[in-house]
Amino acid sequence: MRPLRPFPFPFNVGTDICQISRIHRILRSPRRARFARRVLAPEEQRAGIGLRLVSSSGTDSGDGSSPCHGSNPSVKDGDELWKSAVFVAGRFAAKEAAIKAHSHRRLTFQDIIIERRRDDQGQRLGSGPPIARIRGEEGAEEDTSAAVSISHDGDYATAVCIGYDPRDGVGSKT
C-alpha cells in the first residue's frame, strides 16, 4: 500500500442529528427551563431566544389531543411550542456538530453561540446561514467562528460544522 498523504488543510467536520419531537417533549415538561439554561449560552438567553421556551404560555395544551404534525400526534400545526422545538433542535444539533468539529477543545454548549453573520458595520444580518461563535480559550483576545449549516426535515433537525484546528500544522507546510 502507498503512504497516505494527510489532508492538506487544518479543518475538522462535525455533524449531528436531533429529533424535534424529543425536544418538544422536553419543552412541554417541567425540565424546560433547566434544559434551556443548559443548551443556550447566556448571550442567547439575554437575546430572548429562550423566552418562549421557559414561558408556560403557548398554544400547545400538552394533552395529546391535537391534530398531527408530522409523525407526532401531540403537536398542532402552527403550535408556537413546536416552532420553538424546531428552532432549538436545530441549535442543539449545530452546537453538537461544533463540539465534534472542535475535538481539540473541551467545548460545552455554553462555549458556543449560534448567531447570524454580521455585515461590515457589525450589524447582524437577518437572513443567510448562521455561524458558530466559539469562545476563545482562557487568555485569548478573540472568539473564533466556524461555518455551520442547519437543516430540518420532518421530525429531524441536522447540522454540519466545519471548524479550524490550530494544532494541525499540515496545511502550513511549504
HELIX and SHEET records of a PDB file:
HELIX    1   1 ILE A   20  ARG A   28  1                                   9    
HELIX    2   2 ARG A   32  VAL A   39  1                                   8    
HELIX    3   3 PRO A   42  ARG A   46  1                                   5    
HELIX    4   4 LEU A   51  VAL A   54  1                                   4    
HELIX    5   5 GLU A   80  ALA A  101  1                                  22    
HELIX    6   6 PHE A  109  ASP A  111  5                                   3    
HELIX    7   7 GLY A  169  SER A  172  5                                   4    
SHEET    1   A 5 PHE A  11  GLN A  19  0                                        
SHEET    2   A 5 TYR A 156  TYR A 164 -1                                        
SHEET    3   A 5 THR A 144  ASP A 153 -1                                        
SHEET    4   A 5 PRO A 130  ILE A 134 -1                                        
SHEET    5   A 5 ILE A 112  ARG A 116 -1                                        
END                                                                             
